[in-house]
């Protein structure tokens, strides 16, 4: 079966960035800083991926 609808998956960058940032934050003992960096990277990746659709 093929999907005829073009699905937008760019919203997955935000939770992925948060999980990566949380992991880095736990590793460096700076959880809040890691979360903010991961959130920012998630939004940045989403903004870059959107126009290429």
C-alpha positions as CSV (number, residue, x, y, z in Angstrom):
1,X,0.0,0.0,0.0
2,X,1.3,3.4,-0.9
3,X,0.4,6.6,0.9
4,X,-1.1,9.2,-1.3
5,X,-0.9,11.9,1.4
6,X,2.3,13.8,1.8
7,X,3.0,13.7,5.6
8,X,4.9,16.5,7.3
9,X,7.3,15.0,9.8
10,X,9.3,18.2,10.6
11,X,7.6,18.5,14.0
12,X,9.7,15.5,15.2
13,X,12.8,17.7,15.3
14,X,11.7,19.5,18.5
15,X,11.2,16.4,20.7
16,X,14.3,14.8,19.2
17,X,16.3,18.0,20.0
18,X,14.9,18.0,23.5
19,X,15.9,14.4,24.1
20,X,19.4,15.0,22.8
21,X,19.7,18.1,24.8
22,X,18.5,16.3,27.9
23,X,21.1,13.6,27.4
24,X,23.9,16.1,27.0
25,X,22.6,18.1,30.0
26,X,22.6,15.0,32.2
27,X,26.1,14.1,31.0
28,X,27.5,17.6,31.7
29,X,25.4,18.1,34.8
30,X,23.8,21.2,33.2
31,X,20.2,19.9,32.5
32,X,18.5,23.2,31.9
33,X,21.2,24.5,29.6
34,X,21.1,21.2,27.6
35,X,17.4,21.4,27.3
36,X,17.5,25.0,26.0
37,X,20.2,24.1,23.5
38,X,18.3,21.0,22.3
39,X,15.1,23.0,22.0
40,X,16.8,25.7,19.9
41,X,18.4,23.1,17.7
42,X,15.1,21.4,17.2
43,X,13.4,24.6,16.1
44,X,16.4,25.4,13.8
45,X,16.3,22.0,12.1
46,X,12.5,22.4,11.7
47,X,12.9,25.8,10.1
48,X,15.6,24.5,7.7
49,X,13.6,21.3,6.8
50,X,10.3,23.2,6.1
51,X,11.2,25.1,2.9
52,X,12.8,22.0,1.3
53,X,9.4,20.2,1.0
